[in-house]
Amino acid sequence: MIFHRPVDLDAVNAMSANSIVGHIGIRLTEVGDDWIRGTMPVDARTHQPFGLLHGGASVVLAETLGSIGGGLCVDPATHGVVGLEVNANHVRGVRSGTVTGTARALHLGRSTQLWEIRIENEAGQLVCVSRLTLAVVPRQG
């Protein structure tokens, strides 16, 4: 297991309730030994004006999953993580339903982490692939 501590999905979801994460309906759903997964609805909250999933919403899902995963890999008493760079390739449109993102660490270093996040539609087809670079930073006293 790559995570520094056990993951309480209910606690993570509750912590996110009053942020963009909660407002657009992102929910963490599963955690494995080296991955974290969550879902996001494709509805009026996440659409662009032409009725498709907004690419920015996909990036919010990707950055959320990677950042939470990254934060769970460090000792919260001494370190945190912050985003340095995120990119995304949007490969398929989605009009409705739910998308599911799965984040996996590609690199867990002392000062940086690199995460890959794959977002799929309900049929398991790739919608977006994203990479997130995080800085591992010491907590301030």
Residue frames as a rotation matrix with the C-alpha (Angstrom) as fourth column:
MET 1
0.577 0.816 0.000 0.00
0.816 -0.577 0.000 0.00
0.000 0.000 -1.000 0.00
ILE 2
-0.310 -0.705 0.639 1.32
0.703 -0.622 -0.345 3.43
0.640 0.342 0.688 -0.97
PHE 3
0.374 0.561 0.739 -0.92
-0.044 -0.785 0.618 5.37
0.927 -0.263 -0.269 1.40
HIS 4
-0.601 -0.714 0.357 0.52
-0.296 -0.217 -0.930 6.61
0.742 -0.665 -0.081 4.70
ARG 5
-0.821 0.418 0.389 -2.68
-0.381 0.105 -0.918 5.87
-0.425 -0.902 0.073 6.62
PRO 6
-0.560 0.704 0.436 -6.02
0.754 0.652 -0.083 4.11
-0.343 0.282 -0.896 6.18
VAL 7
-0.954 0.249 0.168 -8.46
-0.094 -0.780 0.619 5.99
0.285 0.575 0.767 3.98
ASP 8
-0.483 0.858 -0.176 -11.86
0.533 0.129 -0.836 6.96
-0.695 -0.497 -0.520 5.40
LEU 9
-0.715 0.200 0.670 -13.90
0.625 -0.248 0.741 7.75
0.314 0.948 0.052 2.28
ASP 10
0.385 0.917 -0.102 -16.79
0.857 -0.314 0.408 9.19
0.342 -0.245 -0.907 4.30
ALA 11
0.344 -0.330 -0.879 -14.44
0.584 -0.658 0.476 11.62
-0.736 -0.677 -0.033 6.07
VAL 12
-0.757 -0.648 0.082 -12.80
0.439 -0.412 0.798 12.70
-0.483 0.641 0.597 2.80
ASN 13
-0.409 0.690 0.598 -16.19
0.732 -0.144 0.666 13.22
0.545 0.710 -0.446 1.14
ALA 14
0.571 0.630 -0.527 -17.46
0.821 -0.446 0.357 15.20
-0.010 -0.636 -0.771 4.14
MET 15
-0.101 -0.715 -0.692 -14.35
0.537 -0.624 0.567 17.41
-0.838 -0.314 0.447 4.11
SER 16
-0.901 -0.319 0.296 -15.00
0.396 -0.322 0.860 18.24
-0.179 0.892 0.416 0.44
ALA 17
-0.132 0.983 0.128 -18.73
0.967 0.156 -0.202 19.01
-0.219 0.097 -0.971 0.80
ASN 18
0.698 0.451 -0.556 -18.43
0.417 -0.887 -0.197 22.82
-0.583 -0.095 -0.807 0.92
SER 19
-0.338 -0.819 -0.463 -15.92
-0.192 -0.422 0.886 23.19
-0.921 0.389 -0.014 -1.90
ILE 20
-0.176 0.232 -0.957 -16.08
-0.979 -0.145 0.145 22.94
-0.105 0.962 0.253 -5.69
VAL 21
-0.937 -0.242 -0.251 -15.75
-0.269 0.960 0.078 19.17
0.222 0.141 -0.965 -5.21
GLY 22
-0.685 0.729 0.009 -19.05
0.439 0.421 -0.794 18.92
-0.582 -0.540 -0.608 -3.37
HIS 23
-0.179 0.648 -0.740 -20.80
-0.424 -0.729 -0.537 21.56
-0.888 0.218 0.406 -5.47
ILE 24
-0.164 0.118 -0.979 -20.31
-0.983 0.064 0.173 19.64
0.083 0.991 0.105 -8.71
GLY 25
0.707 0.688 0.163 -21.05
-0.706 0.699 0.110 16.26
-0.038 -0.193 0.981 -7.12
ILE 26
-0.050 -0.783 -0.620 -17.66
-0.506 0.555 -0.660 14.54
0.861 0.281 -0.424 -7.01
ARG 27
0.740 0.256 0.622 -17.62
-0.666 0.402 0.628 11.57
-0.089 -0.879 0.468 -4.63
LEU 28
-0.496 -0.858 -0.137 -14.72
-0.846 0.512 -0.148 9.33
0.197 0.043 -0.980 -3.70
THR 29
0.528 0.830 -0.181 -15.94
-0.807 0.557 0.199 5.76
0.265 0.041 0.963 -4.04
GLU 30
0.963 -0.232 -0.134 -13.05
0.249 0.960 0.130 3.28
0.098 -0.159 0.982 -3.73
VAL 31
0.400 -0.912 0.091 -9.43
-0.915 -0.393 0.094 2.96
-0.050 -0.121 -0.991 -2.68
GLY 32
0.906 -0.222 -0.361 -6.99
0.132 0.957 -0.257 0.19
0.402 0.185 0.897 -3.58
ASP 33
0.527 -0.779 -0.341 -3.41
0.748 0.234 0.621 -0.49
-0.403 -0.582 0.706 -2.59
ASP 34
-0.558 -0.813 -0.169 -2.09
0.580 -0.527 0.621 2.00
-0.593 0.248 0.766 -5.15
TRP 35
-0.756 0.365 0.544 -5.11
0.345 -0.483 0.805 3.83
0.556 0.796 0.239 -6.58
ILE 36
-0.648 0.646 -0.403 -8.05
0.215 -0.353 -0.911 6.01
-0.731 -0.677 0.090 -5.63
ARG 37
-0.751 0.468 0.466 -11.35
0.567 0.096 0.818 6.29
0.338 0.879 -0.337 -7.53
GLY 38
-0.574 0.629 -0.524 -14.22
0.140 -0.555 -0.820 8.73
-0.807 -0.544 0.231 -7.63
THR 39
-0.284 0.597 0.750 -17.26
0.959 0.196 0.206 9.66
-0.024 0.778 -0.628 -9.67
MET 40
-0.785 0.140 -0.604 -18.76
-0.068 -0.988 -0.140 12.85
-0.616 -0.069 0.785 -11.04
PRO 41
0.169 0.908 0.384 -22.23
0.565 0.230 -0.792 13.39
-0.807 0.351 -0.474 -12.54
VAL 42
-0.928 -0.263 0.263 -22.56
0.363 -0.486 0.795 14.68
-0.081 0.834 0.546 -16.07
ASP 43
0.136 0.989 -0.054 -25.44
0.988 -0.139 -0.073 17.12
-0.080 -0.043 -0.996 -15.72
ALA 44
0.763 0.258 0.592 -26.17
0.404 -0.906 -0.127 20.85
0.504 0.336 -0.796 -15.72
ARG 45
0.880 -0.458 -0.124 -23.48
-0.106 -0.444 0.890 21.42
-0.463 -0.770 -0.439 -13.05
THR 46
-0.001 -0.960 0.280 -20.73
0.085 0.279 0.956 19.94
-0.996 0.025 0.082 -15.23
HIS 47
0.426 0.244 0.871 -21.94
0.855 0.204 -0.476 20.73
-0.294 0.948 -0.122 -18.78
GLN 48
-0.827 -0.472 -0.306 -20.51
0.269 -0.810 0.521 23.29
-0.493 0.349 0.797 -21.16
PRO 49
-0.421 0.736 -0.530 -23.06
-0.579 -0.668 -0.468 25.39
-0.698 0.110 0.707 -23.12
PHE 50
-0.301 0.292 -0.908 -23.52
-0.891 0.254 0.377 22.74
0.341 0.922 0.184 -25.84
GLY 51
0.634 0.737 0.235 -24.61
-0.764 0.552 0.334 20.03
0.116 -0.391 0.913 -23.41
LEU 52
0.476 -0.565 -0.674 -21.35
0.157 0.809 -0.567 18.09
0.866 0.164 0.473 -23.20
LEU 53
0.706 -0.366 -0.606 -19.17
0.686 0.143 0.713 17.41
-0.174 -0.920 0.352 -20.18
HIS 54
0.906 -0.405 0.123 -17.01
-0.373 -0.902 -0.219 20.52
0.200 0.152 -0.968 -19.71
GLY 55
0.365 -0.859 -0.359 -13.30
0.303 0.474 -0.827 19.80
0.880 0.193 0.434 -20.04
GLY 56
-0.350 -0.481 0.804 -12.67
-0.547 -0.592 -0.592 21.95
0.761 -0.647 -0.056 -16.97
ALA 57
0.529 0.594 0.606 -14.96
-0.847 0.325 0.420 19.72
0.052 -0.736 0.675 -14.93
SER 58
0.866 -0.294 -0.404 -12.90
0.186 0.940 -0.285 16.71
0.464 0.172 0.869 -16.00
VAL 59
-0.134 -0.966 0.223 -9.78
0.084 -0.235 -0.968 18.54
0.987 -0.112 0.112 -14.86
VAL 60
-0.027 0.197 0.980 -11.42
-0.920 -0.389 0.053 19.27
0.391 -0.900 0.192 -11.48
LEU 61
0.926 0.366 0.090 -12.15
-0.375 0.865 0.333 15.55
0.044 -0.342 0.938 -11.07
ALA 62
0.566 -0.776 -0.279 -8.60
0.386 0.549 -0.741 14.63
0.729 0.311 0.610 -12.10
GLU 63
-0.299 -0.733 0.611 -6.92
-0.248 -0.558 -0.792 17.17
0.921 -0.389 -0.015 -9.83
THR 64
0.339 0.511 0.790 -9.19
-0.908 -0.040 0.416 16.22
0.244 -0.859 0.450 -6.93
LEU 65
0.988 0.078 -0.136 -8.37
-0.054 0.984 0.171 12.52
0.147 -0.162 0.976 -7.17
GLY 66
0.312 -0.947 -0.077 -4.65
0.463 0.222 -0.858 13.05
0.830 0.232 0.508 -7.67
SER 67
-0.230 -0.390 0.891 -4.37
-0.491 -0.744 -0.453 15.63
0.840 -0.542 -0.020 -4.90
ILE 68
0.604 0.483 0.634 -6.26
-0.792 0.282 0.541 13.51
0.083 -0.829 0.553 -2.39
GLY 69
0.909 -0.320 -0.268 -4.19
0.275 0.942 -0.193 10.48
0.314 0.101 0.944 -3.36
GLY 70
0.050 -0.959 0.278 -1.00
0.237 -0.259 -0.936 12.49
0.970 0.112 0.215 -3.02
GLY 71
-0.014 0.018 1.000 -2.01
-0.798 -0.603 0.000 13.86
0.603 -0.797 0.023 0.35
LEU 72
0.870 0.401 0.286 -2.67
-0.493 0.698 0.519 10.35
0.009 -0.593 0.805 1.60
CYS 73
0.695 -0.669 -0.263 0.89
0.424 0.677 -0.601 9.32
0.580 0.306 0.755 0.66
VAL 74
-0.338 -0.825 0.453 2.60
0.013 -0.485 -0.874 11.76
0.941 -0.290 0.175 3.03
ASP 75
-0.402 0.138 -0.905 2.62
0.908 0.191 -0.374 12.13
0.121 -0.972 -0.202 6.81
PRO 76
0.337 0.634 0.696 0.04
0.570 -0.726 0.385 14.91
0.749 0.267 -0.606 7.39
ALA 77
0.796 -0.098 -0.598 1.81
0.527 -0.375 0.763 15.98
-0.299 -0.922 -0.247 10.57
THR 78
-0.015 -0.941 -0.339 4.92
0.365 -0.321 0.874 16.97
-0.931 -0.110 0.348 8.64
HIS 79
-0.923 -0.383 -0.041 4.03
0.067 -0.266 0.962 17.39
-0.379 0.885 0.271 4.94
GLY 80
0.257 0.963 -0.079 1.31
-0.027 -0.075 -0.997 18.35
-0.966 0.258 0.007 2.51
VAL 81
-0.518 -0.377 0.768 0.99
0.754 0.223 0.618 18.42
-0.404 0.899 0.169 -1.26
VAL 82
0.159 0.536 -0.829 0.11
-0.161 -0.814 -0.558 21.22
-0.974 0.222 -0.044 -3.66
GLY 83
0.664 0.187 0.724 -0.51
0.620 0.404 -0.673 21.15
-0.418 0.896 0.152 -7.37
LEU 84
-0.308 -0.812 -0.496 2.27
0.093 -0.545 0.833 22.34
-0.947 0.211 0.243 -9.69
GLU 85
-0.670 0.061 -0.740 0.87
-0.728 -0.249 0.639 21.39
-0.145 0.967 0.211 -13.09
VAL 86
-0.152 0.650 0.744 -2.12
0.105 0.759 -0.642 19.55
-0.983 -0.020 -0.184 -14.52
ASN 87
-0.684 0.040 -0.728 -2.82
-0.709 -0.268 0.652 18.64
-0.169 0.963 0.212 -18.12
ALA 88
-0.129 0.729 0.672 -5.64
-0.061 0.671 -0.739 16.75
-0.990 -0.137 -0.042 -19.77
ASN 89
-0.932 -0.008 -0.362 -6.44
-0.361 0.069 0.930 15.20
0.017 0.998 -0.067 -23.10
HIS 90
-0.139 0.966 0.217 -10.17
-0.518 0.116 -0.847 14.96
-0.844 -0.230 0.485 -23.79
VAL 91
-0.922 -0.378 -0.077 -10.84
-0.285 0.531 0.798 12.02
-0.261 0.758 -0.598 -26.11
ARG 92
-0.640 0.768 -0.008 -14.60
0.590 0.499 0.635 11.42
0.491 0.402 -0.773 -25.98
GLY 93
-0.644 0.508 0.573 -17.65
-0.559 -0.823 0.101 13.56
0.523 -0.255 0.814 -25.29
VAL 94
-0.732 0.504 -0.459 -20.24
0.666 0.672 -0.324 12.67
0.145 -0.543 -0.827 -22.66
ARG 95
-0.496 0.633 0.594 -23.74
-0.141 -0.734 0.665 14.17
0.857 0.246 0.453 -22.45
SER 96
0.392 0.698 0.599 -25.23
-0.791 -0.077 0.607 12.46
0.470 -0.712 0.521 -19.40
GLY 97
0.690 -0.053 -0.721 -24.71
0.250 0.953 0.169 9.86
0.679 -0.297 0.672 -16.73
THR 98
0.872 -0.470 0.133 -21.65
-0.251 -0.198 0.948 9.52
-0.419 -0.860 -0.291 -14.57
VAL 99
0.490 -0.813 -0.316 -17.93
-0.285 0.193 -0.939 9.49
0.824 0.550 -0.137 -15.26
THR 100
0.970 -0.239 -0.051 -15.44
0.156 0.445 0.882 7.62
-0.188 -0.863 0.469 -13.10
GLY 101
0.517 -0.854 0.059 -11.86
-0.595 -0.408 -0.692 8.67
0.615 0.323 -0.719 -12.53
THR 102
0.913 -0.349 -0.213 -9.05
0.407 0.728 0.551 6.46
-0.037 -0.590 0.807 -11.29
ALA 103
0.664 -0.721 0.200 -5.79
-0.673 -0.692 -0.261 8.02
0.326 0.038 -0.944 -10.07
ARG 104
0.846 -0.513 -0.147 -2.54
0.534 0.811 0.240 6.07
-0.004 -0.281 0.960 -9.87
ALA 105
0.639 -0.704 -0.310 0.85
-0.395 -0.646 0.653 7.34
-0.660 -0.295 -0.691 -8.78
LEU 106
0.890 -0.453 -0.045 3.56
0.136 0.359 -0.924 7.18
0.434 0.816 0.381 -11.44
HIS 107
-0.232 -0.973 0.006 6.22
0.392 -0.099 -0.915 8.68
0.890 -0.210 0.404 -9.15
LEU 108
0.906 0.419 -0.064 6.29
0.213 -0.319 0.924 9.27
0.367 -0.850 -0.378 -5.39
GLY 109
-0.042 -0.996 0.076 9.42
0.543 -0.087 -0.835 11.25
0.839 0.007 0.544 -4.57
ARG 110
-0.357 -0.203 -0.912 10.60
0.924 -0.220 -0.313 13.29
-0.137 -0.954 0.266 -1.62
SER 111
-0.721 -0.005 -0.693 9.80
0.093 -0.992 -0.090 16.61
-0.687 -0.129 0.715 -3.27
THR 112
-0.454 0.609 -0.650 7.41
-0.888 -0.373 0.271 15.76
-0.077 0.700 0.710 -6.14
GLN 113
-0.383 0.430 0.817 4.73
0.143 0.902 -0.408 13.28
-0.912 -0.039 -0.407 -7.09
LEU 114
-0.737 0.223 -0.638 3.35
-0.676 -0.252 0.692 12.45
-0.007 0.942 0.337 -10.53
TRP 115
-0.398 0.722 0.566 -0.16
-0.015 0.611 -0.791 11.03
-0.917 -0.323 -0.232 -10.90
GLU 116
-0.948 0.253 -0.195 -2.05
-0.192 0.036 0.981 9.71
0.256 0.967 0.014 -13.92
ILE 117
-0.472 0.869 0.145 -5.82
-0.212 0.047 -0.976 9.98
-0.856 -0.492 0.162 -13.85
ARG 118
-0.968 0.250 0.011 -8.00
0.096 0.333 0.938 8.11
0.231 0.909 -0.346 -16.34
ILE 119
-0.489 0.872 -0.034 -11.63
-0.498 -0.311 -0.809 9.17
-0.716 -0.378 0.587 -16.63
GLU 120
-0.981 0.183 0.062 -14.12
0.172 0.680 0.713 6.77
0.088 0.710 -0.698 -18.21
ASN 121
-0.385 0.921 0.056 -17.80
-0.843 -0.376 0.386 6.87
0.376 0.102 0.921 -19.11
GLU 122
0.170 0.557 0.813 -20.37
-0.847 0.504 -0.168 4.34
-0.503 -0.660 0.558 -17.88
ALA 123
0.960 0.160 -0.230 -19.43
-0.268 0.760 -0.592 1.98
0.080 0.630 0.772 -20.73
GLY 124
0.590 -0.799 0.121 -15.79
0.370 0.400 0.839 1.95
-0.718 -0.450 0.531 -19.60
GLN 125
0.492 -0.389 0.779 -14.64
0.797 -0.159 -0.583 4.04
0.350 0.908 0.232 -22.57
LEU 126
-0.394 -0.756 -0.523 -11.84
0.869 -0.492 0.055 6.54
-0.299 -0.432 0.851 -22.07
VAL 127
0.742 0.649 0.169 -13.14
0.669 -0.734 -0.120 10.13
0.046 0.202 -0.978 -21.84
CYS 128
0.759 -0.510 0.405 -10.06
-0.463 -0.860 -0.214 11.94
0.458 -0.025 -0.889 -20.56
VAL 129
0.500 -0.687 -0.527 -6.53
0.819 0.573 0.030 11.15
0.282 -0.447 0.849 -19.49
SER 130
0.819 -0.150 0.554 -4.76
-0.257 -0.959 0.121 13.60
0.513 -0.242 -0.824 -17.22
ARG 131
0.050 -0.820 -0.570 -1.41
0.788 0.383 -0.482 13.97
0.614 -0.425 0.665 -15.49
LEU 132
0.888 0.250 0.386 -0.93
-0.067 -0.760 0.646 15.90
0.455 -0.599 -0.658 -12.28
THR 133
-0.176 -0.959 -0.224 2.38
0.494 0.111 -0.862 16.98
0.852 -0.262 0.454 -10.79
LEU 134
0.895 0.446 -0.005 2.34
0.186 -0.362 0.913 17.72
0.405 -0.818 -0.407 -7.06
ALA 135
-0.193 -0.906 0.378 4.96
-0.338 -0.300 -0.892 19.37
0.921 -0.300 -0.248 -4.87
VAL 136
0.432 0.188 -0.882 5.54
0.725 0.509 0.464 17.74
0.536 -0.840 0.084 -1.49
VAL 137
-0.054 -0.378 0.924 5.91
-0.164 -0.909 -0.382 20.61
0.985 -0.172 -0.013 0.96
PRO 138
-0.725 -0.237 -0.647 6.77
0.571 0.317 -0.757 20.73
0.384 -0.919 -0.094 4.67
ARG 139
0.452 0.888 -0.086 4.03
0.734 -0.316 0.602 21.89
0.507 -0.335 -0.794 7.00
GLN 140
-0.301 -0.493 0.816 4.63
-0.076 -0.841 -0.536 25.28
0.951 -0.224 0.215 8.55
GLY 141
-0.885 -0.250 -0.392 4.92
0.339 0.232 -0.912 25.16
0.319 -0.940 -0.121 12.36
